[in-house]
Amino acid sequence: MGTGTGRDGQAGWADTGRRLAASAHAPAAAAALLAVLAAGQALPLAATIARSRGGFDAANLQLALVLLSLIATLPLAVLRSHPVLAAVVMAAANTLSMLVLHGLTVASAAAQLIVLYVLGRSGRQLLAGALTVPYLLLAIATATTHLGGFSRATIVLLAATGPMAAWAGVSHRARLAAAEHSQTQAGIAGTLLEHTARGERARISRELHDVVAHHISMIAVQAETARLTTPGLPADGAQRLSAIGDTARAALTEMRRLLGVLREDTSDVPAERQPQPGIYQLTELVDAAREVSGASTRLIISGWPEPLDPGVELAAYRIVQEALTNARRHAPGAAVDVELHFGPDTLALRIRDNGPGPPAGLLAGNGLLGMRERAAAVGGSLRTGPGTGGGFLVEAWLPAKAEPQAAG
């Protein structure tokens, strides 16, 4: 319990210190405090220097050292608004104090360390490094000067800790930048995850509505039809068929409710409830494409058209729809042929235009990816690329009955 209380106390003091440092009046308060301390130390320090060296008037030395100490501390008040000017003035005052008066107060040295830290934190590493050079040179030259022991120790300490203060500011700036970058990356990752989830919910909703809901409704219709049209059906059998129809209708109602939940954050427009298009609506689709583009658009059918699995018909319709959209967008005015070949077990689609060919980036577009997913969802395949005689070609092979997609 005592350890926890101690840690809480330390955290409280740290928070209080950060709030005080961030205050708008913190620079002025620090400048005033250090100026008072510097002036108070300058008086006895000047007297000591005057006694140790002959030819110095103590009063004049005290006045000069106090004045330079004030110049080396008071500019802290404007450090935030004029950091470069304050740093240069303070460094010049400290250097002059050491070279001419052979003395330096601890408060002036502390103010200089604060300036170096702030310069490093604000990204002015070169200026901070330049301002530490005079102290390093003076520390090396202290053996040949007439500095007192206290002033010599202060200069050596400043020369040793000055680069450390500047580096601490640089390190703090780097930590802040890294934390900001991590926060930005986390925000981007969260946004991408949200969009991915929304897209997946929309895809699931579309597939449920396009395929599963259709089959459930067919179960309900066929159960009711069998109950009403089967001659000599026992009462128990009629009751079971009626129960099947009721269960299918209840499942359809629950599925529509689920679709509403899935779609509530993927679209602001309520979903329309209408039969899904199939191959028998391709004529209307081709006619509409011809009217919009004003170019020749033909529907060519070979083989014996037969009703296909609803999921397969929907996939065929969407593939043709996307191919026509791509042709209208990337090859405006080009003629388009839509060919359907009905085989014994497959439906072959071929959409070809006589435009200039696939533009850069189209082969990796979302539309082509959606067509491939449509084909793969029913067990088919799709190929896209330049046509043999020019233009762009989309070919798909779909099974007559939808096959479950292979796991894995």
C-alpha positions in Angstrom: 0.0 0.0 0.0 2.9 2.4 0.8 4.5 1.7 -2.5 1.3 2.5 -4.4 0.8 5.7 -2.4 4.4 6.7 -3.2 4.0 6.1 -6.9 0.7 8.1 -6.9 2.4 10.9 -5.2 5.3 10.9 -7.7 2.8 10.9 -10.6 1.0 13.8 -9.0 4.1 15.8 -8.7 5.1 15.0 -12.2 1.7 16.1 -13.6 1.9 19.3 -11.5 5.4 20.0 -12.9 4.2 19.5 -16.5 1.3 21.8 -16.0 3.5 24.5 -14.5 6.1 24.1 -17.3 3.3 24.4 -19.9 1.9 27.5 -18.3 2.0 30.8 -20.3 3.7 32.5 -17.4 6.4 29.8 -16.9 9.2 31.5 -19.0 8.8 34.8 -17.2 8.7 33.2 -13.8 11.8 31.1 -14.5 13.6 34.2 -15.9 12.8 36.3 -12.8 13.8 33.5 -10.4 17.1 32.8 -12.2 17.8 36.6 -12.5 17.4 37.1 -8.8 19.6 34.1 -8.0 22.2 35.2 -10.6 22.4 38.7 -9.2 22.6 37.4 -5.7 25.6 35.1 -6.6 27.3 37.7 -8.8 28.0 40.0 -5.8 30.1 37.7 -3.7 31.6 36.1 -6.8 32.8 39.5 -8.1 34.3 40.3 -4.7 36.2 36.9 -4.7 37.5 37.6 -8.2 38.6 41.1 -7.3 40.6 39.8 -4.3 42.2 37.0 -6.3 43.3 39.4 -9.0 44.8 42.7 -8.5 43.9 45.8 -10.5 40.1 45.1 -10.4 37.8 47.5 -8.7 35.3 45.4 -6.7 32.4 47.7 -7.2 32.8 48.0 -10.9 33.3 44.3 -11.2 30.2 43.6 -9.2 28.2 45.9 -11.4 29.5 44.4 -14.6 29.0 40.8 -13.4 25.4 41.5 -12.2 24.6 43.2 -15.5 25.9 40.3 -17.6 24.2 37.8 -15.3 20.9 39.6 -15.8 21.4 39.6 -19.6 22.2 35.8 -19.4 18.9 35.0 -17.6 16.2 37.6 -18.3 15.8 36.7 -22.0 14.3 33.4 -20.9 11.0 35.4 -20.6 10.8 35.7 -24.4 12.3 32.2 -25.2 9.0 30.9 -26.6 8.4 33.8 -28.9 12.0 34.6 -29.9 14.0 31.5 -29.2 17.0 32.3 -31.6 17.4 35.9 -30.4 17.2 34.9 -26.7 19.6 32.0 -27.1 22.2 34.1 -28.9 22.0 37.0 -26.4 22.3 34.7 -23.4 25.2 32.7 -24.9 27.0 36.0 -25.8 26.5 37.3 -22.2 27.9 34.1 -20.7 30.9 34.0 -23.0 31.7 37.6 -22.3 31.4 37.1 -18.6 33.9 34.2 -18.7 36.3 35.8 -21.1 36.4 39.4 -19.6 35.3 39.0 -16.0 36.6 35.4 -15.5 33.4 34.4 -13.7 30.1 32.7 -14.3 27.2 32.3 -12.0 25.4 28.9 -11.5 22.0 30.6 -12.4 23.4 31.8 -15.7 24.7 28.3 -16.5 21.3 26.8 -15.6 19.6 29.3 -17.9 21.9 28.4 -20.7 21.1 24.7 -20.2 17.4 25.4 -20.4 18.0 27.3 -23.7 19.9 24.4 -25.2 17.2 22.0 -24.2 14.5 24.2 -25.8 16.5 24.6 -29.0 17.0 20.9 -29.3 13.3 20.3 -28.6 12.2 22.9 -31.2 14.3 21.3 -34.0 17.2 23.8 -33.9 19.9 21.2 -33.4 22.6 23.1 -35.4 22.2 26.3 -33.4 22.2 24.4 -30.1 25.4 22.6 -31.2 27.0 25.9 -32.2 26.2 27.5 -28.9 28.0 24.7 -27.0 31.3 25.2 -28.8 32.5 28.3 -26.8 31.9 26.4 -23.5 33.9 23.4 -24.7 36.8 25.6 -25.8 36.7 27.6 -22.5 36.6 24.3 -20.5 39.8 23.1 -22.4 41.5 26.5 -21.8 40.7 26.7 -18.1 44.1 25.3 -17.1 45.8 28.5 -18.5 43.3 31.1 -17.3 43.1 32.9 -14.0 39.6 31.6 -13.2 38.7 30.8 -9.7 38.1 27.2 -8.7 34.3 27.7 -8.5 34.0 29.4 -11.9 36.2 26.8 -13.5 34.0 24.0 -12.1 30.9 25.8 -13.4 32.3 26.2 -16.9 33.5 22.5 -17.0 30.0 21.4 -15.8 28.3 23.6 -18.5 30.6 22.3 -21.2 29.8 18.7 -20.2 26.1 19.1 -19.7 25.3 21.5 -22.5 25.4 18.9 -25.3 23.5 16.6 -23.1 20.7 19.2 -22.6 20.5 19.8 -26.3 20.4 16.0 -27.0 17.7 15.6 -24.4 15.6 18.2 -26.2 16.1 16.4 -29.5 15.2 13.1 -27.9 12.0 14.5 -26.4 11.1 15.9 -29.8 11.7 12.5 -31.4 9.5 10.8 -28.8 6.7 13.2 -29.4 7.0 12.8 -33.2 7.0 9.0 -32.8 4.0 9.1 -30.5 2.1 11.3 -33.0 3.1 9.1 -35.9 1.9 6.0 -33.9 -1.4 7.8 -33.1 -1.9 8.7 -36.8 -1.1 5.2 -37.9 -3.5 3.8 -35.4 -6.2 6.2 -36.7 -5.5 5.2 -40.3 -5.6 1.5 -39.4 -8.8 2.0 -37.5 -10.4 3.8 -40.5 -9.2 1.1 -42.9 -10.5 -1.6 -40.6 -13.9 0.1 -40.4 -14.1 0.5 -44.2 -13.1 -3.1 -44.6 -15.8 -4.2 -42.2 -18.4 -2.1 -43.9 -17.5 -3.5 -47.3 -17.6 -7.1 -45.9 -21.0 -6.4 -44.4 -22.3 -5.0 -47.6 -20.9 -8.0 -49.5 -22.5 -10.5 -47.1 -25.8 -8.5 -47.3 -25.7 -8.6 -51.1 -25.1 -12.3 -51.3 -27.7 -13.1 -48.7 -30.3 -11.0 -50.5 -29.3 -12.1 -54.0 -29.1 -15.9 -53.4 -30.1 -17.2 -50.1 -33.3 -15.1 -49.7 -34.4 -16.2 -53.2 -34.0 -19.9 -52.4 -35.9 -19.5 -49.1 -38.8 -17.7 -50.8 -38.8 -20.5 -53.4 -39.1 -23.1 -50.6 -42.1 -21.3 -49.2 -43.8 -21.0 -52.6 -43.1 -24.6 -53.6 -44.3 -26.0 -50.3 -47.6 -24.0 -50.6 -48.0 -25.1 -54.2 -47.4 -28.7 -53.4 -50.0 -28.6 -50.6 -52.7 -27.1 -52.9 -52.0 -29.1 -56.1 -51.1 -32.6 -54.9 -54.2 -34.8 -55.3 -55.0 -37.2 -52.4 -52.5 -35.6 -50.1 -53.0 -36.9 -46.5 -54.0 -34.3 -43.9 -50.7 -35.0 -42.1 -48.7 -34.4 -45.2 -50.6 -31.2 -45.9 -50.0 -30.0 -42.4 -46.2 -30.7 -42.8 -46.1 -28.8 -46.0 -47.9 -25.9 -44.4 -45.4 -26.0 -41.6 -42.5 -25.9 -44.1 -44.0 -22.9 -45.8 -44.5 -21.1 -42.5 -41.0 -21.9 -41.3 -39.5 -20.6 -44.7 -41.5 -17.4 -44.4 -40.4 -16.9 -40.8 -36.8 -17.5 -41.9 -37.2 -15.0 -44.7 -38.6 -12.4 -42.3 -35.6 -12.9 -39.9 -33.2 -12.7 -42.8 -34.7 -9.4 -44.0 -34.3 -8.1 -40.5 -30.7 -9.2 -40.5 -30.1 -7.6 -43.8 -31.4 -4.3 -42.3 -28.9 -4.6 -39.5 -26.0 -5.3 -41.9 -27.0 -2.4 -44.2 -27.8 0.2 -41.6 -24.2 1.6 -41.6 -23.3 0.9 -45.2 -25.9 3.0 -46.9 -28.1 5.9 -46.1 -30.7 4.8 -48.7 -33.1 2.0 -47.7 -32.5 -1.1 -49.8 -35.1 -1.8 -52.5 -36.8 -5.1 -52.3 -37.4 -6.5 -55.8 -36.6 -9.6 -57.7 -32.9 -10.0 -58.7 -32.1 -9.7 -62.4 -31.0 -12.7 -64.5 -30.2 -13.6 -68.0 -33.7 -12.7 -69.2 -33.1 -9.1 -68.3 -30.0 -8.8 -70.3 -31.9 -7.6 -73.3 -33.1 -4.6 -71.3 -29.6 -4.0 -70.0 -28.1 -4.1 -73.5 -30.8 -1.8 -74.8 -30.2 0.7 -72.0 -26.4 0.6 -72.7 -27.0 1.3 -76.4 -29.2 4.3 -75.6 -26.8 5.8 -73.1 -23.6 5.4 -75.2 -25.1 5.9 -78.6 -22.8 3.2 -80.0 -23.6 -0.2 -81.4 -24.3 -2.7 -78.6 -25.4 -6.2 -79.6 -26.6 -9.2 -77.7 -25.7 -12.5 -79.4 -27.1 -15.8 -78.1 -26.1 -19.3 -79.2 -27.1 -22.7 -77.9 -30.4 -23.5 -76.2 -31.3 -20.9 -73.5 -32.6 -22.6 -70.4 -33.3 -21.3 -66.9 -30.1 -21.5 -64.8 -29.5 -21.4 -61.1 -30.6 -18.0 -59.7 -27.1 -17.3 -58.3 -25.6 -18.1 -61.7 -28.0 -15.9 -63.5 -27.4 -13.0 -61.1 -23.6 -13.4 -61.5 -23.9 -13.4 -65.3 -26.1 -10.3 -65.2 -23.7 -8.4 -62.9 -20.6 -9.4 -65.0 -22.2 -8.1 -68.2 -23.4 -5.0 -66.4 -19.9 -4.2 -65.1 -18.3 -5.0 -68.5 -20.6 -2.6 -70.3 -19.9 0.1 -67.7 -16.2 -0.3 -68.2 -16.6 -0.1 -72.0 -18.7 3.0 -71.7 -16.1 4.6 -69.3 -12.8 3.6 -70.9 -13.8 3.2 -74.6 -16.6 5.8 -75.2 -18.3 5.3 -78.5 -16.8 1.9 -79.1 -19.1 -0.9 -80.4 -19.7 -3.7 -77.9 -20.7 -7.3 -78.5 -22.3 -9.4 -75.6 -22.2 -13.1 -76.5 -23.9 -15.8 -74.5 -23.3 -19.4 -75.3 -25.5 -22.0 -73.5 -23.8 -25.4 -73.2 -25.0 -28.6 -71.6 -23.6 -27.7 -68.2 -22.1 -24.2 -68.6 -22.8 -20.7 -69.7 -20.0 -18.9 -71.5 -20.0 -15.1 -71.5 -17.9 -13.0 -73.9 -18.0 -9.2 -73.8 -15.8 -7.5 -76.4 -15.4 -3.9 -77.6 -13.4 -2.4 -80.5 -11.9 0.4 -78.4 -8.3 1.3 -78.0 -7.6 -1.5 -75.5 -7.3 -1.6 -71.7 -6.0 1.7 -70.1 -3.3 1.6 -67.5 -4.6 0.5 -64.1 -7.8 -1.1 -65.4 -6.6 -4.7 -65.1 -6.2 -4.2 -61.4 -9.4 -2.2 -60.8 -12.1 -3.0 -58.3 -14.7 -3.6 -61.0 -12.7 -6.5 -62.5 -12.0 -7.8 -59.1 -15.7 -7.8 -58.3 -16.4 -9.7 -61.6 -13.9 -12.3 -60.7 -15.4 -12.7 -57.2 -18.9 -13.0 -58.8 -17.7 -15.8 -61.0 -15.7 -17.6 -58.3 -18.7 -17.4 -55.9 -20.8 -19.7 -58.1 -17.8 -22.0 -59.1 -16.9 -20.3 -62.3 -13.9 -18.4 -63.7 -13.2 -15.2 -65.5 -10.5 -13.9 -67.7 -9.8 -10.3 -68.9 -7.3 -8.7 -71.2 -6.7 -7.2 -74.7 -8.8 -8.7 -77.5 -7.1 -10.6 -80.4 -8.1 -7.9 -82.9 -7.8 -5.0 -80.5 -10.2 -3.6 -77.8 -10.9 -5.2 -74.4 -12.2 -8.7 -73.8 -14.0 -10.2 -70.8 -14.6 -14.0 -70.8 -16.4 -15.9 -68.1 -17.4 -19.5 -67.7 -20.2 -20.2 -65.3 -21.7 -23.6 -64.3 -25.4 -24.2 -64.9 -25.8 -24.7 -61.2 -23.9 -22.8 -58.6 -21.2 -24.8 -56.9 -19.9 -24.0 -53.4 -16.6 -22.2 -53.4 -13.7 -24.3 -52.4 -12.4 -23.8 -48.9 -9.0 -22.6 -48.3 
